[in-house]
Amino acid sequence: MQLRKLLVPGLISLTLLSGCSLFSGEEDVVKMSPLPTVENQFEPEKTWSTSVGSGIGDFYSNLHPAWQDGNVYAADRRGTVKAVNADDGKEVWSVDLSEKTNFYSSNLPALLSGGVTVEGAHVYVGSEKAQVYALNTSDGSIAWQSKAAGEVLSRPVVSDGLVLVHTSNGQLQAFDEADGAVKWTVNLDMPALSLRGESAPAVAFGAAIVGGDNGRVSAVLMKQGQLIWQQRISQATGATEIDRLSDVDTTPVIVNGVVYALAYNGNLTALDLRSGQVMWKRELGSVNDFIVDANRIFLVDQNDRVVALNADGGVTLWTQSDLLHRNLTSPVLYNGYLVVADSEGYMHWINADDGRFVAQQKVDSSGFQTEPVVASDKLLIQAKDGTLYAIKR
């Protein structure tokens, strides 16, 4: 039987499984680090905020805002999708994708979970109900809606006329960008136990590179949906079921013919794009997406350490360990700073050169689960209660 666990960025929600035989000891308590004291070198400014429905609550979700041509697009779990002006946060349009029914006093929620992605004239979002929506950026009307092979937990990726979706049951599917027709499906295999979350594919030179719950990275030729190579970067080992989790839920990063991939309980690995052969690996695990920039890798590991490494061999440049178990989001680079947010609603600004804190701000009491998004001169971030913020340095 497949067991899917609720996951918050950087940490499995242990409290939901207390008393379960997955754990070897009676007291597997992880304590959140206290908020570090930071003397702000500058004060980040909230330029505007607006509500996007009811947010995600305590559910796992990969919903985060997207930005294109002066508009910001965001969604909530129930089915609200909004476009707002990036300068002032004023609503451009709003649609409701929840299911209208005569049998209930209110609409059935759409359970949106994967997205938001904006590309060209369409906004793409997927759902736990295995639906993929393409909305027109002009007014939010549905351009097409298609049935996926399973829950869509990762963001759709658009490339070469295809919309790629990685479903919770291990299927990588390609939909026609024009009409939503299924072009091909590749089975990436599933273990008996895995984390709740899926890798979004990275694309380069006509290939989609995607992580799997089986600890492998796969390369698929997008034109035919043909598997080119697979490489294991994480091996299921350990005394407990949790220790043996080996999901590759992060999105691979492709730079100069090198695929960088990161697994939970596994390795940060550099692979040759053409062959999939391992170039180097470093014992380091995470479920958070990571950054490769200027020959440096920035990541948040599964214990919420923020780490910078050299991209040529994985040598550690610095480590920031004052945010342990604060359920950090993936990092983002903005104006030369590394920015992460946490489950208590704080945003932390870190010097990318040495790992020292330069600023800290409390933004939202409901907390954050998904990373900030850079939109020109602003940072966009969506809180768990659905509030969307624009922040400037």
Solvent accessible surface area in square Angstrom, and as a share of the most:
residue,aa,sasa,rsa
1,M,215,0.96
2,Q,79,0.35
3,L,61,0.30
4,R,54,0.20
5,K,7,0.03
6,L,47,0.23
7,L,7,0.03
8,V,29,0.16
9,P,17,0.11
10,G,1,0.01
11,L,35,0.17
12,I,4,0.02
13,S,22,0.14
14,L,35,0.18
15,T,113,0.66
16,L,115,0.57
17,L,28,0.14
18,S,91,0.59
19,G,87,0.84
20,C,44,0.27
21,S,110,0.71
22,L,15,0.07
23,F,35,0.15
24,S,98,0.63
25,G,40,0.39
26,E,176,0.79
27,E,152,0.68
28,D,61,0.31
29,V,112,0.64
30,V,59,0.34
31,K,162,0.69
32,M,72,0.32
33,S,21,0.14
34,P,115,0.72
35,L,63,0.32
36,P,20,0.13
37,T,142,0.83
38,V,28,0.16
39,E,160,0.72
40,N,45,0.23
41,Q,132,0.59
42,F,22,0.09
43,E,130,0.58
44,P,13,0.08
45,E,103,0.46
46,K,92,0.39
47,T,47,0.27
48,W,24,0.08
49,S,63,0.40
50,T,32,0.19
51,S,64,0.41
52,V,0,0.00
53,G,33,0.32
54,S,66,0.43
55,G,3,0.03
56,I,17,0.08
57,G,36,0.35
58,D,119,0.62
59,F,107,0.45
60,Y,30,0.11
61,S,3,0.02
62,N,34,0.17
63,L,5,0.03
64,H,17,0.07
65,P,1,0.01
66,A,11,0.09
67,W,91,0.32
68,Q,40,0.18
69,D,129,0.67
70,G,34,0.32
71,N,33,0.17
72,V,0,0.00
73,Y,6,0.02
74,A,1,0.01
75,A,0,0.00
76,D,2,0.01
77,R,35,0.13
78,R,102,0.37
79,G,0,0.00
80,T,28,0.16
81,V,0,0.00
82,K,36,0.15
83,A,0,0.00
84,V,2,0.01
85,N,51,0.26
86,A,7,0.05
87,D,110,0.57
88,D,66,0.34
89,G,8,0.07
90,K,141,0.60
91,E,100,0.45
92,V,73,0.42
93,W,21,0.07
94,S,50,0.32
95,V,34,0.20
96,D,75,0.39
97,L,20,0.10
98,S,9,0.06
99,E,93,0.42
100,K,150,0.64
101,T,36,0.21
102,N,152,0.78
103,F,182,0.76
104,Y,134,0.51
105,S,129,0.83
106,S,70,0.45
107,N,44,0.23
108,L,57,0.28
109,P,38,0.24
110,A,3,0.03
111,L,34,0.17
112,L,0,0.00
113,S,1,0.01
114,G,0,0.00
115,G,0,0.00
116,V,3,0.02
117,T,19,0.11
118,V,18,0.11
119,E,81,0.36
120,G,47,0.46
121,A,67,0.52
122,H,31,0.14
123,V,0,0.00
124,Y,0,0.00
125,V,0,0.00
126,G,0,0.00
127,S,0,0.00
128,E,30,0.13
129,K,74,0.32
130,A,10,0.08
131,Q,36,0.16
132,V,0,0.00
133,Y,14,0.05
134,A,0,0.00
135,L,0,0.00
136,N,41,0.21
137,T,24,0.14
138,S,92,0.60
139,D,78,0.40
140,G,1,0.01
141,S,51,0.33
142,I,84,0.43
143,A,43,0.33
144,W,18,0.06
145,Q,90,0.40
146,S,17,0.11
147,K,131,0.55
148,A,6,0.05
149,A,44,0.34
150,G,11,0.11
151,E,43,0.19
152,V,0,0.00
153,L,1,0.01
154,S,2,0.01
155,R,73,0.26
156,P,0,0.00
157,V,13,0.07
158,V,25,0.14
159,S,20,0.13
160,D,104,0.54
161,G,39,0.37
162,L,18,0.09
163,V,0,0.00
164,L,0,0.00
165,V,0,0.00
166,H,1,0.01
167,T,0,0.00
168,S,10,0.07
169,N,60,0.31
170,G,2,0.02
171,Q,31,0.14
172,L,0,0.00
173,Q,12,0.05
174,A,0,0.00
175,F,0,0.00
176,D,34,0.17
177,E,50,0.23
178,A,84,0.65
179,D,89,0.46
180,G,2,0.02
181,A,51,0.39
182,V,74,0.43
183,K,111,0.47
184,W,28,0.10
185,T,65,0.38
186,V,16,0.09
187,N,106,0.54
188,L,4,0.02
189,D,77,0.40
190,M,47,0.21
191,P,45,0.28
192,A,77,0.59
193,L,26,0.13
194,S,0,0.00
195,L,1,0.00
196,R,40,0.15
197,G,1,0.01
198,E,10,0.05
199,S,0,0.00
200,A,5,0.04
201,P,1,0.01
202,A,16,0.12
203,V,52,0.30
204,A,22,0.17
205,F,181,0.76
206,G,26,0.25
207,A,10,0.07
208,A,0,0.00
209,I,0,0.00
210,V,0,0.00
211,G,0,0.00
212,G,4,0.04
213,D,3,0.02
214,N,14,0.07
215,G,0,0.00
216,R,68,0.25
217,V,0,0.00
218,S,4,0.02
219,A,1,0.01
220,V,0,0.00
221,L,59,0.29
222,M,3,0.01
223,K,176,0.75
224,Q,104,0.46
225,G,14,0.14
226,Q,105,0.47
227,L,78,0.39
228,I,83,0.42
229,W,25,0.09
230,Q,69,0.31
231,Q,41,0.18
232,R,81,0.30
233,I,7,0.03
234,S,1,0.01
235,Q,112,0.50
236,A,48,0.37
237,T,86,0.50
238,G,45,0.44
239,A,92,0.71
240,T,18,0.10
241,E,67,0.30
242,I,19,0.10
243,D,65,0.34
244,R,83,0.30
245,L,4,0.02
246,S,10,0.06
247,D,0,0.00
248,V,0,0.00
249,D,12,0.06
250,T,0,0.00
251,T,17,0.10
252,P,3,0.02
253,V,33,0.19
254,I,37,0.19
255,V,50,0.29
256,N,147,0.75
257,G,30,0.29
258,V,22,0.13
259,V,0,0.00
260,Y,14,0.05
261,A,0,0.00
262,L,0,0.00
263,A,0,0.00
264,Y,18,0.07
265,N,51,0.26
266,G,9,0.09
267,N,28,0.14
268,L,0,0.00
269,T,1,0.01
270,A,0,0.00
271,L,0,0.00
272,D,44,0.23
273,L,17,0.08
274,R,216,0.79
275,S,52,0.33
276,G,1,0.01
277,Q,114,0.51
278,V,64,0.37
279,M,105,0.47
280,W,39,0.14
281,K,129,0.55
282,R,81,0.30
283,E,148,0.66
284,L,27,0.13
285,G,9,0.09
286,S,0,0.00
287,V,17,0.10
288,N,6,0.03
289,D,47,0.24
290,F,12,0.05
291,I,32,0.16
292,V,25,0.14
293,D,58,0.30
294,A,82,0.64
295,N,72,0.37
296,R,56,0.20
297,I,0,0.00
298,F,0,0.00
299,L,0,0.00
300,V,0,0.00
301,D,8,0.04
302,Q,38,0.17
303,N,55,0.28
304,D,0,0.00
305,R,83,0.30
306,V,0,0.00
307,V,6,0.03
308,A,0,0.00
309,L,0,0.00
310,N,43,0.22
311,A,5,0.04
312,D,105,0.54
313,G,36,0.35
314,G,1,0.01
315,V,101,0.58
316,T,51,0.30
317,L,86,0.43
318,W,27,0.09
319,T,67,0.39
320,Q,20,0.09
321,S,47,0.31
322,D,75,0.39
323,L,0,0.00
324,L,43,0.21
325,H,39,0.17
326,R,4,0.01
327,N,21,0.11
328,L,0,0.00
329,T,0,0.00
330,S,10,0.06
331,P,7,0.05
332,V,20,0.12
333,L,43,0.21
334,Y,6,0.02
335,N,93,0.48
336,G,57,0.55
337,Y,42,0.16
338,L,0,0.00
339,V,0,0.00
340,V,0,0.00
341,A,0,0.00
342,D,0,0.00
343,S,25,0.16
344,E,74,0.33
345,G,0,0.00
346,Y,44,0.17
347,M,0,0.00
348,H,0,0.00
349,W,0,0.00
350,I,0,0.00
351,N,45,0.23
352,A,4,0.03
353,D,110,0.57
354,D,63,0.32
355,G,3,0.03
356,R,173,0.63
357,F,32,0.13
358,V,4,0.02
359,A,0,0.00
360,Q,28,0.12
361,Q,25,0.11
362,K,96,0.41
363,V,8,0.05
364,D,10,0.05
365,S,106,0.68
366,S,35,0.23
367,G,0,0.00
368,F,2,0.01
369,Q,9,0.04
370,T,9,0.05
371,E,38,0.17
372,P,2,0.01
373,V,31,0.18
374,V,60,0.34
375,A,3,0.02
376,S,77,0.50
377,D,68,0.35
378,K,17,0.07
379,L,0,0.00
380,L,0,0.00
381,I,0,0.00
382,Q,11,0.05
383,A,4,0.03
384,K,36,0.15
385,D,66,0.34
386,G,0,0.00
387,T,28,0.16
388,L,0,0.00
389,Y,19,0.07
390,A,0,0.00
391,I,0,0.00
392,K,64,0.27
393,R,123,0.45
